[in-house]
Amino acid sequence: MSLWGQIAERLRRPQGVPWRSAGLRTESLTADEAVRSTGWVFDNKTGDVSLESFTTSGDKEVQRYLRLFGFVDGSTTNLAMVEIGSGIGRMTAGFSKRFRTVYAADVDAAFLERCRETVFHHGEPTALRTVHAADGRTLDIASGSVDFAFSYITLQHCGADDARSLVGEAMRVTKRGGLIALNFRTWTPLDAALVPLGGLVRVLWRTPKAAKYMARIRSLTRLGWQANRLSPDDVLAAIGLDLIGTQLREVTIIHSPRRRVTVSAAGVKKLAVRRVHPSHWWLVARLA
Ligand SMILES: C[S@@+](CC[C@H](N)C(=O)[O-])C[C@H]1O[C@@H](n2cnc3c(N)ncnc32)[C@H](O)[C@@H]1O
């Protein structure tokens, strides 16, 4: 990308700064060093981690979520899926061992290179295809080509319009009868303080010099990268309420039992699941 392109991107999507910063850092490190230095941007954990421990934790989450979404163990080996926001492959490695094809999509090209390395060491490399979502909102994948579209702790880090666009993309690339499972973050009382502070961090990130240092500081990054809060009603309205029950079946909002969730649309089920983070929720639905 040209210098002007980079500046325009930084102004348009300041929330992308920590990803590009971490992506650049991963380029000159060994795989274990990359996880130690930037792994916290994916699972928020710091300390003595290695690529192996990182993918082991991702693998457990893969197993848990696949079961939650109704996949019986061993039933996915002939299926194709897309993971939107794969990062360096923490969960992609686990998916690649269970699916015939995994499209790993991410806005950061350096992460995708690392993702290939992660899957080479800890997954099934022949299953992997990487997709650079350079514009942060579209996927270069043919319509109706996957059985499962999955996204975890990613759509909260995009601008709201990009997140809505990626929901549309998840539906577009999923076959009839396939499943989408997309994770979002919604409002918490603490957000009254966190959201304006995050906005301030993102304003500072527009200045390249400040961004370079600030994007390495975990507490500042945690404030600045939360780019949107979308409720189930926001997302269902963006999809189009007329599609619920027609193009989308078995629409379910999975949330934490510690949070009450309001869903105005008719025909949408709610399911409380203990392990879901209180500020997260999932949209799970089947393409009719
Ligand atoms: C918190 S990480 C989660 C990675 C992975 N899902 C996991 O659980 O380890 C968020 C990822 O989303 C990617 N991302 C952020 N905005 C994006 C966008 N608009 N389109 C695609 N990927 C995006 C980032 O580059 C990053 O790799």
The ligand as a Tripos MOL2 file, in Angstrom:
@<TRIPOS>MOLECULE
LIG
   27    29     1     0     0
SMALL
NO_CHARGES

@<TRIPOS>ATOM
      1 C1         -8.8100  -10.5040   18.8050 C.3       1 LIG1
      2 S1         -8.1990  -11.0880   17.2520 S.3       1 LIG1
      3 C2         -9.0270  -12.6570   17.2140 C.3       1 LIG1
      4 C3         -8.3190  -13.6670   16.3470 C.3       1 LIG1
      5 C4         -8.9280  -15.0700   16.3980 C.3       1 LIG1
      6 N1        -10.3370  -15.0510   16.0790 N.3       1 LIG1
      7 C5         -8.6900  -15.7070   17.7540 C.2       1 LIG1
      8 O1         -9.6620  -15.9060   18.4960 O.co2     1 LIG1
      9 O2         -7.5450  -15.9710   18.0840 O.co2     1 LIG1
     10 C6         -9.0910  -10.1440   16.0430 C.3       1 LIG1
     11 C7         -8.6290  -10.3750   14.6150 C.3       1 LIG1
     12 O3         -9.5180   -9.7040   13.7420 O.3       1 LIG1
     13 C8         -8.7900   -9.1160   12.6850 C.3       1 LIG1
     14 N2         -9.6140   -8.0390   12.1590 N.ar      1 LIG1
     15 C9         -9.8660   -6.8530   12.7290 C.ar      1 LIG1
     16 N3        -10.6670   -6.1180   11.9290 N.ar      1 LIG1
     17 C10       -10.9310   -6.8990   10.8370 C.ar      1 LIG1
     18 C11       -11.7010   -6.7180    9.6500 C.ar      1 LIG1
     19 N4        -12.3690   -5.5800    9.4400 N.pl3     1 LIG1
     20 N5        -11.7660   -7.7220    8.7490 N.ar      1 LIG1
     21 C12       -11.0870   -8.8880    8.9740 C.ar      1 LIG1
     22 N6        -10.3340   -9.1120   10.0700 N.ar      1 LIG1
     23 C13       -10.2590   -8.1330   10.9880 C.ar      1 LIG1
     24 C14        -7.4830   -8.6690   13.3430 C.3       1 LIG1
     25 O4         -6.4490   -8.4620   12.3950 O.3       1 LIG1
     26 C15        -7.2350   -9.8240   14.2990 C.3       1 LIG1
     27 O5         -6.4690  -10.8200   13.7020 O.3       1 LIG1
@<TRIPOS>BOND
     1     1     2 1
     2     2     3 1
     3     2    10 1
     4     3     4 1
     5     4     5 1
     6     5     6 1
     7     5     7 1
     8     7     8 2
     9     7     9 1
    10    10    11 1
    11    11    12 1
    12    11    26 1
    13    12    13 1
    14    13    14 1
    15    13    24 1
    16    14    15 ar
    17    14    23 ar
    18    15    16 ar
    19    16    17 ar
    20    17    18 ar
    21    17    23 ar
    22    18    19 1
    23    18    20 ar
    24    20    21 ar
    25    21    22 ar
    26    22    23 ar
    27    24    25 1
    28    24    26 1
    29    26    27 1
@<TRIPOS>SUBSTRUCTURE
     1 LIG1         1 GROUP 0 **** ****
